[in-house]
Amino acid sequence: MRLNPEMQGTLDSLCGLYAITNAFRLALKDKEENGEKIFHAILDCIPNNQLARFIKLGMTLRQVLYVLRRSAPKFGLAFEVVPCARKGRFQKLSKQQYPLIIGVEDNNKIWGGGHWTVIRKITPKHVKLQDSSVFARQVSRRKFPEFDMKEIIRVYKP
């Protein structure tokens, strides 16, 4: 019997921490080899009693913002929450500076329910993601409205 390997997201709920790491890497125009350093610096900003909770249960918007407040300044980055209603959101989001951390409720269960990911670009046909899972890296704009974006956070270098 051949077992499939476990992947990020099947046993843990670290998508919030990976989304922050990926957003920082994009905002810093980082090279591949610095991802681990960035991830470790973000982990150092989390109280030990919270880390196990994040691994098991994932992160709320409040918790993501807490980690961003503690970690973004270490990299010379800033962030802001971007309000964005469903109607006209692609026009508004395509004018934003990337990356955008988004919290989504996934009605199609591509990610298994709630998920944090990063929009790296919006084209006329696709929403391109910098995602920690292998399930979706590019989503059709027609299909994307099926995702209910709960939170949008822009990360940028001031």
N, C-alpha and C positions, 0 to 999 in steps of 0.2 A: 504494500500500500504506500503510495506516494503522498506525502503531506505538502500542501501549499505553504509557502513561507508567510509568517506574520509580517504585516507592514504597519507603518505609522497610521494610527487611526483605528486599527482593528482591535487593539488591546488597550490603547490609551486615548486620552482626550487632549493631546498636546497641540492641536491645530492652532489655538490662540497664540502660544509661544512661537510656533513656527511662522505664523502670519506676521508677528512682530519682527522676527529675525529676517524674513524675506523682504518685508517693507524697508527695514533699515538697510539691507544690502542693496536694494534698488535705489533708495534715496542717496546712498553714499557712492553709487556706481562701483560697487565692491567687486573684487576679484573672487573667484571660487574659493581660494584657500583661506579666506578670512571668515567664512560662514561659522565655523566652529568657535572662533574667538568671540564673534558677536553673540552667538547663542550663549556661551558661557558667561559673558558679561551681563546679559539679560538675566540669566539664572541667578547670578550673584545679587541682583536687586530684589529677589523674592524671598520673603521670610520663610525659613525652613518649614514652619507649620502650615504654610499655604501650598507649598510645592506638591505634596502628596494629593491634596484636594484638586489642584489643577490637573494632575495626571489622571485621576479617577473620574472627575466630574466635568472637566473643562472649565472655561472661564466666561464670566458674565461681562457685559460692557464695562461695568464699574471696575472689575478686576483688570481688564485689559488696559483701561485708562490709568489705573494705579501703577501698573508695570511700565507703561509709557512715560508717566510723570517721573518715575525713578530712573529709567534707563535712557531715554532720548537725549537728555542733556550730556550724558557721558560721550555721546557720539557727535555732539554739535547739531542735533536734530530737534525739530519742533513738530507739533501735531495739532490738529483741530478736528472737532466733530463737524461733519458736513451734513446739514439737514437735506433730505432729498425725498420728495414724494414720488410715488410710482409714476404719475403722469409726467412725461417729459424728462425722465431721469437720465436717459442716454445723452440727450443734448447737454444737460447740465454736467453730468459726469465726464463727458468727452472734453469739456472745456477746463476741467480741473487738472492741476498738476498731479502726476502720478508719483508714487504708488498710493493706492487707496486700500486700506484694510476694511473688509466688509464682513459683517456678521450676517449669515443667511439662515433662514429656515428653508429647508430643501423639501418641497412638497413631493418631488419625484424620488426622494431617497437615494440620490446619486451618492451623497456623502453620509447617508444614514441618519438624517434629521438635521440638527443644527450644526453649523460649521463656520469657522473663521478662515478666510482666504484673502488673497491680495489681487486687486485688479492692477495689471501693469500697463494695459493699453486697451482702448476701445476703438475698433475699426468700424467701417460701415456695415460689415457683416458679422463680426465676432467680438466677444469680450474675451480678452487674453488674460489668463490668470497666472500668477506665480504661486502655485499651490503645493502644499506639503504632501498631499496624497497623489496617487497616480490615476485617480478616477477621472479627473477633468482638468485639462490645462487650457482648453479653448472651448468656449460655449457659444453657440449661435445666438445672435441678438434676438432672434425670434423665440428661442427657447429660454433665454435668460429671464424674461418676465415671469416665468413660472417659479422663479426663486423669489422669496420674500426677503428683501434686504432690510434687516432690522437696524443696523448701524453702519455708518460709513465714517472712516477716520482717515484724513489725509496726513501723510508723513512727508516732511520736507526739510530741506536745509535752508535756514533763514539767510 
